[in-house]
Amino acid sequence: MHRPVLFVVGILLAILGASMVFPMLVDLHFKNQGWIVFASCGFLTCFAGGMLVFTMSSAEKVTISIRQGFMLTSLCWLTLSLFASFPLWFSELELSFTDALFEAISGITTTGSTVIVGLDSAPPGLLMWRSILQWLGGIGIIVTALSMFPFLKLGGMQLFKTESSENEKAVPRAAELALFITIIYLFLTFVCTFAYRVSGLSMFDAIAHAMTTIATGGFSTRDASFGAFEGTYADIVATVFILISALPFVLYLKLLKGDRVSLLADSQVRVFLSIVFVAVGLLTLYKVSYMGLDLLHSLRQAVFHVTVIITGTGYGLSDFQEWGSFPTILMFCLMFIGGCAGSTTCSVKVFRYQILFETLKVQLKRLIHPHGVFTIKFNNSPVSDSVLLSVTGFVFLYFLTFALIAVLLFITGLDPVTALSGAATSISNVGPGLGNTIGPSGTFKDLPDISKWILSLGMMLGRLELFTLYVVITPLFWRNR
């Protein structure tokens, strides 16, 4: 039962261990002694992965059942987070195990919340490792969405299948699709790195931020985040590539195949961009009319902050809480939206709100015309009852989990603003919260350890779209195996 699962976990651990070579080389380049930590942790991780592969390998072809797939998904993300925390734990920053694991989970789930103070003087290898974790987490969640979420009808990927015809498959086999999307992911990372370099960033900052931008993660190499790059066009580059990463990667594959219509014809893309446009307009209008600021400056800041919050990227340019109540409330609401299905973003995602809205419209029509026949559609295709049930169930469970996390955080001694925003930013994988402690200018370092464990669980639940992790801890999952 567990051999195929542990075999795959071993392979992924070996890949994670091998990826520690890159921050090790960075530390060697900058003559930092941190390379020893990465060399040791990389060897340990590769050894653990290799042992699992060796002991769990079989002459027979490895096949993963649906039940094993759910276990594999949850176990992989938890195990990888644990081993990814070792370089942080043993680094010169002297983080506690709780802080190291929190930072690793925040990285690999592309949340972007941090407990590290003094990023400007932190070891370069460690800064690069944080970026690599988010980059791996970004591509990891797309592969997860392709392979496991369709079984729970969670990630919206099954909705792309409704667009296929008999003559041309819009979505090929999951493995082939994952390969193509990985290539696109790599290409966007290289282009983003080049754009950052041209905008005025150093090569180190360009590479580190390109990885966290394409992953819509939010980790930065600076305490002031993008506020440290004043005088450059880095914020504009970030905005463009974050928006690109927030759209369905499957549609980029169609675009490469010559289909120039699908991207802008997709309803969730249009709705997502419309929400961004409206939010930017409202925030710009507020800053110009109420705060009396320059139009272009206000527009530039509004576009950046709306984009990073709605997509869960979590970069900072300035502390939007200083602008007043309206921007703060707007940003809090944007945390619950997210990007498109099949992207690197988190939160509820636009397509679920679309389906719920269409359901509401159909229900109202049925009340007016009791004998009428109405069909709920998404992208002009009927939505099955199973998809509708999973969407409504997800949204209900999402806000229920948000409320539960907020209550638990409040019980640990956090004030209401910190508890509510902490719950929202963790389950939506945004990064910063609200308030003086975990706001855009703060960190999660001073929170009680129990609060960090709760937030870590929230980040993992949000990244795996709730059901993937919840289904493994239900008694029914372990019966009749």
C-alpha positions as CSV (number, residue, x, y, z in Angstrom):
1,M,0.0,0.0,0.0
2,H,2.7,2.5,1.1
3,R,5.6,1.4,-1.1
4,P,4.8,3.5,-4.2
5,V,4.0,6.5,-2.0
6,L,7.3,6.3,-0.1
7,F,9.2,5.6,-3.4
8,V,7.9,8.9,-4.9
9,V,8.6,10.8,-1.7
10,G,12.1,9.5,-1.9
11,I,12.6,10.8,-5.4
12,L,11.2,14.2,-4.5
13,L,13.5,14.4,-1.4
14,A,16.5,13.6,-3.6
15,I,15.5,16.5,-5.9
16,L,15.1,18.8,-2.9
17,G,18.5,17.8,-1.6
18,A,20.1,18.3,-5.0
19,S,18.5,21.8,-5.2
20,M,20.5,22.8,-2.1
21,V,23.6,22.8,-4.3
22,F,22.5,26.2,-5.7
23,P,22.4,28.2,-2.4
24,M,25.6,26.4,-1.5
25,L,27.3,27.8,-4.6
26,V,25.9,31.2,-3.9
27,D,27.4,31.2,-0.4
28,L,30.7,30.0,-1.9
29,H,30.6,32.8,-4.4
30,F,30.1,35.4,-1.7
31,K,32.6,33.6,0.6
32,N,30.0,32.9,3.2
33,Q,30.5,29.9,5.6
34,G,26.8,29.0,5.2
35,W,27.8,26.7,2.3
36,I,28.8,24.1,4.9
37,V,25.2,24.0,6.2
38,F,23.7,23.5,2.7
39,A,26.3,20.9,1.8
40,S,25.5,18.9,5.0
41,C,21.7,19.3,4.7
42,G,21.8,18.5,1.0
43,F,23.7,15.3,1.7
44,L,21.3,14.3,4.5
45,T,18.3,15.0,2.3
46,C,19.7,13.1,-0.7
47,F,20.7,10.2,1.5
48,A,17.2,10.0,3.1
49,G,15.6,10.2,-0.4
50,G,18.0,7.7,-1.8
51,M,17.3,5.2,1.0
52,L,13.6,5.5,0.4
53,V,14.0,5.0,-3.4
54,F,16.4,2.0,-2.8
55,T,14.2,0.2,-0.2
56,M,10.9,0.9,-1.8
57,S,11.8,0.3,-5.4
58,S,10.2,-2.6,-7.2
59,A,10.8,-4.4,-10.5
60,E,7.1,-3.8,-11.3
61,K,5.8,-0.6,-12.8
62,V,5.0,2.0,-10.1
63,T,1.3,2.8,-10.1
64,I,-0.5,5.2,-7.8
65,S,-4.2,4.7,-6.9
66,I,-6.4,7.7,-6.1
67,R,-6.3,6.9,-2.4
68,Q,-2.5,6.7,-2.5
69,G,-2.4,9.9,-4.5
70,F,-4.1,11.8,-1.7
71,M,-1.7,10.4,0.8
72,L,1.2,11.1,-1.5
73,T,0.2,14.7,-2.0
74,S,-0.1,15.5,1.7
75,L,2.9,13.5,2.7
76,C,5.1,15.1,0.1
77,W,4.4,18.6,1.0
78,L,4.8,17.9,4.7
79,T,8.0,15.9,4.3
80,L,9.6,18.4,1.9
81,S,8.7,21.2,4.3
82,L,10.5,19.4,7.1
83,F,13.7,18.7,5.2
84,A,13.6,22.2,3.6
85,S,13.6,23.7,7.1
86,F,17.0,22.1,8.1
87,P,19.2,24.7,6.3
88,L,17.2,27.5,8.0
89,W,17.4,25.7,11.4
90,F,21.1,25.2,11.4
91,S,22.0,28.5,9.8
92,E,23.8,31.4,11.5
93,L,20.5,33.1,12.0
94,E,19.9,30.7,14.9
95,L,16.2,30.2,14.3
96,S,14.3,27.9,16.6
97,F,12.9,24.7,15.0
98,T,9.4,26.3,15.0
99,D,10.6,29.4,13.2
100,A,12.6,27.4,10.7
101,L,9.7,25.1,9.9
102,F,7.3,28.1,9.7
103,E,9.7,29.8,7.2
104,A,10.0,26.6,5.1
105,I,6.3,26.0,5.0
106,S,5.7,29.7,4.1
107,G,8.2,29.2,1.3
108,I,7.1,26.0,-0.2
109,T,3.4,26.9,0.0
110,T,4.3,30.3,-1.6
111,T,2.8,32.2,1.2
112,G,5.6,34.7,1.9
113,S,5.1,35.3,5.6
114,T,8.4,35.5,7.3
115,V,9.9,35.3,10.8
116,I,13.3,36.6,9.7
117,V,14.4,40.1,10.8
118,G,17.4,41.6,9.0
119,L,17.1,40.3,5.5
120,D,19.5,43.0,4.3
121,S,22.3,41.3,6.2
122,A,21.2,37.7,6.0
123,P,23.4,35.1,4.3
124,P,23.0,35.2,0.5
125,G,22.6,31.4,0.3
126,L,19.8,31.5,2.7
127,L,18.0,34.2,0.8
128,M,18.4,32.2,-2.4
129,W,17.1,29.1,-0.6
130,R,13.9,30.9,0.4
131,S,13.4,31.9,-3.3
132,I,14.1,28.4,-4.5
133,L,11.5,27.0,-2.1
134,Q,8.8,29.3,-3.4
135,W,9.8,28.5,-7.0
136,L,9.6,24.8,-6.4
137,G,6.3,25.3,-4.5
138,G,4.8,27.3,-7.5
139,I,5.5,24.6,-10.1
140,G,4.6,21.9,-7.5
141,I,1.1,23.2,-7.0
142,I,0.4,23.3,-10.7
143,V,1.5,19.7,-11.1
144,T,-0.6,18.8,-8.0
145,A,-3.6,20.6,-9.6
146,L,-3.1,18.6,-12.8
147,S,-2.7,15.2,-11.1
148,M,-4.8,15.2,-7.9
149,F,-7.2,18.1,-7.7
150,P,-9.4,16.8,-10.7
151,F,-10.3,13.8,-8.6
152,L,-11.8,16.1,-6.0
153,K,-12.8,18.6,-8.7
154,L,-11.0,21.3,-6.7
155,G,-8.5,23.1,-8.8
156,G,-10.7,23.9,-11.7
157,M,-8.5,21.9,-14.1
158,Q,-11.4,19.6,-15.0
159,L,-13.2,22.6,-16.4
160,F,-10.7,22.9,-19.1
161,K,-11.6,19.4,-20.3
162,T,-15.1,20.6,-21.1
163,E,-13.6,22.7,-23.9
164,S,-12.1,19.8,-25.8
165,S,-13.5,18.4,-29.0
166,E,-13.3,15.1,-30.7
167,N,-10.7,16.3,-33.2
168,E,-8.4,18.1,-30.9
169,K,-7.7,17.5,-27.2
170,A,-7.4,20.8,-25.3
171,V,-5.7,19.0,-22.4
172,P,-3.3,16.1,-23.2
173,R,-2.3,13.5,-20.6
174,A,-1.3,14.9,-17.2
175,A,2.3,14.0,-17.5
176,E,2.7,15.5,-20.9
177,L,0.9,18.7,-19.9
178,A,3.0,19.0,-16.7
179,L,6.2,18.8,-18.8
180,F,5.0,21.5,-21.2
181,I,3.9,23.8,-18.3
182,T,7.2,23.2,-16.6
183,I,9.0,24.4,-19.7
184,I,6.7,27.5,-19.8
185,Y,7.4,28.1,-16.1
186,L,11.2,27.9,-16.7
187,F,10.9,30.2,-19.7
188,L,8.9,32.8,-17.8
189,T,11.5,32.7,-14.9
190,F,14.4,33.4,-17.3
191,V,12.5,36.3,-19.0
192,C,11.5,37.7,-15.7
193,T,15.1,37.6,-14.5
194,F,16.2,39.4,-17.6
195,A,13.5,42.1,-17.1
196,Y,14.5,42.6,-13.5
197,R,18.1,43.0,-14.5
198,V,17.3,45.6,-17.1
199,S,15.1,47.4,-14.6
200,G,18.1,48.1,-12.4
201,L,18.3,45.1,-10.0
202,S,21.6,43.3,-9.3
203,M,21.9,39.8,-10.8
204,F,21.4,38.2,-7.3
205,D,18.2,40.2,-6.6
206,A,16.9,39.7,-10.1
207,I,17.2,35.9,-9.9
208,A,15.8,35.7,-6.4
209,H,12.8,37.9,-7.1
210,A,12.1,36.3,-10.5
211,M,11.6,32.9,-8.8
212,T,9.3,34.3,-6.2
213,T,7.4,36.5,-8.8
214,I,6.6,33.6,-11.2
215,A,5.6,31.5,-8.1
216,T,3.5,34.4,-6.8
217,G,5.3,33.8,-3.6
218,G,6.4,37.1,-2.2
219,F,9.7,36.4,-0.4
220,S,12.2,39.2,-0.9
221,T,15.9,39.7,-0.3
222,R,15.2,43.0,1.4
223,D,13.5,44.0,4.6
224,A,11.7,46.8,2.8
225,S,10.8,44.4,-0.1
226,F,10.3,46.4,-3.3
227,G,10.5,49.6,-1.3
228,A,14.2,49.0,-1.3
229,F,14.3,49.3,-5.1
230,E,13.1,52.9,-5.3
231,G,14.4,54.5,-8.5
232,T,14.0,51.4,-10.5
233,Y,11.2,49.9,-12.6
234,A,11.2,46.6,-10.6
235,D,7.7,47.1,-9.3
236,I,6.4,47.4,-12.8
237,V,8.2,44.3,-13.9
238,A,6.8,42.5,-10.9
239,T,3.2,43.6,-11.6
240,V,3.4,42.4,-15.2
241,F,4.8,38.9,-14.4
242,I,2.6,38.4,-11.4
243,L,-0.4,39.0,-13.6
244,I,1.0,36.6,-16.2
245,S,1.5,33.9,-13.4
246,A,-2.1,34.5,-12.1
247,L,-3.6,33.3,-15.4
248,P,-4.2,29.6,-16.4
249,F,-0.9,28.1,-17.6
250,V,-2.9,25.7,-19.8
251,L,-4.0,28.6,-21.9
252,Y,-0.4,29.6,-22.6
253,L,0.1,26.1,-24.0
254,K,-2.9,26.8,-26.3
255,L,-1.4,30.1,-27.2
256,L,1.8,28.4,-28.2
257,K,-0.2,26.0,-30.4
258,G,-1.6,29.0,-32.3
259,D,-4.9,29.5,-30.4
260,R,-4.8,33.3,-29.9
261,V,-8.4,33.5,-28.8
262,S,-8.7,31.2,-25.8
263,L,-6.7,33.3,-23.4
264,L,-8.8,36.5,-23.6
265,A,-12.0,34.5,-24.4
266,D,-11.8,32.6,-21.1
267,S,-14.4,34.0,-18.7
268,Q,-12.3,33.7,-15.6
269,V,-9.5,35.6,-17.2
270,R,-11.8,38.4,-18.1
271,V,-13.5,38.4,-14.6
272,F,-10.1,38.3,-12.8
273,L,-8.7,41.2,-14.9
274,S,-11.9,43.1,-14.4
275,I,-11.7,42.8,-10.6
276,V,-8.1,44.0,-10.7
277,F,-9.1,46.9,-12.9
278,V,-12.0,48.0,-10.6
279,A,-9.9,47.6,-7.4
280,V,-7.1,49.6,-8.9
281,G,-9.5,52.3,-10.1
282,L,-11.1,52.6,-6.6
283,L,-7.8,52.8,-4.8
284,T,-6.3,55.3,-7.3
285,L,-9.4,57.5,-7.0
286,Y,-9.1,57.3,-3.2
287,K,-5.4,58.3,-3.2
288,V,-5.9,61.2,-5.6
289,S,-9.2,62.6,-4.3
290,Y,-8.9,61.9,-0.6
291,M,-5.2,61.9,0.0
292,G,-4.4,64.5,-2.7
293,L,-1.5,62.5,-4.2
294,D,-0.2,62.6,-7.8
295,L,-2.2,60.6,-10.3
296,L,0.6,58.6,-11.9
297,H,2.3,57.8,-8.6
298,S,-1.1,56.8,-7.1
299,L,-1.9,54.6,-10.1
300,R,1.5,52.9,-10.0
301,Q,1.2,52.1,-6.3
302,A,-2.4,51.0,-6.6
303,V,-1.7,48.6,-9.5
304,F,1.2,47.0,-7.6
305,H,-0.5,46.6,-4.2
306,V,-3.8,45.3,-5.7
307,T,-1.9,42.8,-7.9
308,V,0.3,41.4,-5.1
309,I,-2.5,41.0,-2.6
310,I,-5.2,39.5,-4.9
311,T,-2.7,37.0,-6.3
312,G,-1.3,36.2,-2.8
313,T,2.2,37.3,-3.8
314,G,2.6,39.6,-0.8
315,Y,5.4,41.9,-1.9
316,G,5.5,45.3,-0.3
317,L,6.2,48.7,-1.8
318,S,4.9,50.8,1.1
319,D,2.6,50.2,4.1
320,F,-0.9,50.5,2.7
321,Q,-2.3,50.6,6.2
322,E,-0.9,54.2,6.5
323,W,-3.3,55.2,3.7
324,G,-6.4,54.9,5.8
325,S,-9.3,52.5,6.5
326,F,-10.6,52.1,3.0
327,P,-7.3,50.7,1.5
328,T,-6.9,48.4,4.5
329,I,-10.4,47.0,4.2
330,L,-10.0,46.6,0.4
331,M,-6.8,44.7,0.7
332,F,-8.3,42.4,3.4
333,C,-11.2,41.6,1.0
334,L,-8.8,41.0,-1.9
335,M,-7.1,38.3,0.1
336,F,-10.2,36.1,-0.3
337,I,-10.3,36.2,-4.1
338,G,-7.1,34.8,-5.7
339,G,-6.2,34.3,-9.3
340,C,-7.4,31.8,-11.9
341,A,-7.5,28.0,-11.9
342,G,-4.3,26.4,-13.1
343,S,-2.1,29.2,-12.0
344,T,0.4,29.5,-9.2
345,T,-2.0,31.6,-7.1
346,C,-4.0,30.5,-4.0
347,S,-7.2,31.5,-2.1
348,V,-10.7,30.8,-3.3
349,K,-10.0,31.6,-7.0
350,V,-12.2,33.4,-9.4
351,F,-13.8,30.5,-11.1
352,R,-15.5,29.4,-7.8
353,Y,-17.1,32.7,-7.4
354,Q,-18.2,32.6,-11.0
355,I,-19.9,29.3,-10.5
356,L,-21.5,30.4,-7.3
357,F,-22.8,33.6,-9.0
358,E,-24.2,31.5,-11.9
359,T,-25.9,29.2,-9.4
360,L,-27.5,32.2,-7.7
361,K,-28.7,33.5,-11.1
362,V,-30.2,30.1,-12.0
363,Q,-31.9,29.8,-8.6
364,L,-33.5,33.3,-9.0
365,K,-34.7,32.3,-12.5
366,R,-36.3,29.2,-11.1
367,L,-38.1,31.2,-8.5
368,I,-39.5,33.4,-11.2
369,H,-40.2,30.6,-13.7
370,P,-40.8,27.4,-11.6
371,H,-41.3,25.3,-14.7
372,G,-38.3,26.6,-16.6
373,V,-35.2,24.6,-17.4
374,F,-32.0,26.4,-16.6
375,T,-28.4,25.2,-16.8
376,I,-25.5,26.4,-14.8
377,K,-22.6,27.2,-17.3
378,F,-19.0,28.1,-17.1
379,N,-17.2,29.2,-20.2
380,N,-20.4,28.4,-22.1
381,S,-20.2,24.7,-21.0
382,P,-22.6,23.0,-18.5
383,V,-21.3,22.6,-15.0
384,S,-21.9,19.1,-13.6
385,D,-23.6,18.5,-10.3
386,S,-20.4,17.0,-8.9
387,V,-18.4,20.1,-9.7
388,L,-21.1,22.3,-8.3
389,L,-21.2,20.3,-5.1
390,S,-17.4,20.4,-4.7
391,V,-17.3,24.2,-5.3
392,T,-20.0,25.0,-2.8
393,G,-18.5,22.6,-0.3
394,F,-15.0,24.1,-0.8
395,V,-16.2,27.7,-0.3
396,F,-18.2,26.7,2.8
397,L,-15.2,24.8,4.3
398,Y,-12.8,27.6,3.3
399,F,-14.6,30.2,5.3
400,L,-15.4,27.8,8.1
401,T,-11.6,26.9,8.4
402,F,-10.8,30.7,8.2
403,A,-13.1,31.3,11.2
404,L,-11.7,28.4,13.1
405,I,-8.1,29.5,12.6
406,A,-9.0,33.0,13.6
407,V,-10.7,31.8,16.8
408,L,-7.7,29.6,17.7
409,L,-5.3,32.5,17.1
410,F,-7.4,34.7,19.3
411,I,-7.3,32.1,22.0
412,T,-3.5,32.1,21.9
413,G,-3.5,35.7,22.9
414,L,-3.5,37.6,19.6
415,D,-5.6,40.8,19.2
416,P,-8.6,40.5,16.9
417,V,-7.0,42.3,13.9
418,T,-3.9,40.1,14.0
419,A,-6.0,37.0,14.5
420,L,-8.4,37.7,11.7
421,S,-5.8,38.9,9.2
422,G,-3.4,36.1,10.2
423,A,-6.1,33.5,9.5
424,A,-6.9,35.1,6.2
425,T,-3.3,35.5,5.0
426,S,-2.4,31.9,6.0
427,I,-5.3,30.1,4.4
428,S,-5.1,32.3,1.4
429,N,-1.3,32.1,1.2
430,V,-0.9,35.8,0.9
431,G,2.0,36.7,3.1
432,P,1.5,39.9,5.2
433,G,-1.4,40.4,7.5
434,L,-2.8,43.5,9.1
435,G,-1.9,45.4,12.2
436,N,1.4,46.6,13.8
437,T,2.8,43.0,14.3
438,I,2.2,41.1,11.1
439,G,1.3,44.0,8.8
440,P,3.1,44.9,5.6
441,S,6.0,46.4,7.6
442,G,6.1,43.7,10.3
443,T,7.0,40.0,10.6
444,F,5.7,36.9,12.3
445,K,8.7,36.6,14.5
446,D,7.1,37.9,17.8
447,L,4.1,35.6,17.6
448,P,3.8,32.8,20.2
449,D,5.0,29.4,18.9
450,I,1.6,27.9,19.2
451,S,0.3,30.7,16.9
452,K,3.0,29.9,14.3
453,W,2.0,26.2,14.4
454,I,-1.6,27.1,13.8
455,L,-0.6,29.5,10.9
456,S,1.6,26.8,9.5
457,L,-1.3,24.4,9.4
458,G,-3.4,27.1,7.8
459,M,-0.8,27.7,5.1
460,M,-0.6,24.0,4.2
461,L,-4.4,23.6,4.2
462,G,-4.7,26.6,1.9
463,R,-2.0,25.5,-0.5
464,L,-3.5,22.0,-0.8
465,E,-7.0,23.4,-1.3
466,L,-8.4,22.0,2.0
467,F,-9.9,18.8,0.9
468,T,-6.6,17.2,-0.2
469,L,-5.4,17.3,3.4
470,Y,-8.7,17.0,5.1
471,V,-9.6,13.8,3.3
472,V,-6.4,12.1,4.6
473,I,-7.3,12.7,8.3
474,T,-10.8,11.4,8.0
475,P,-11.5,7.9,9.5
476,L,-13.3,6.9,6.3
477,F,-10.0,7.3,4.3
478,W,-8.3,4.6,6.3
479,R,-11.2,2.0,6.1
480,N,-11.5,-0.7,3.5
481,R,-8.1,-0.1,2.1
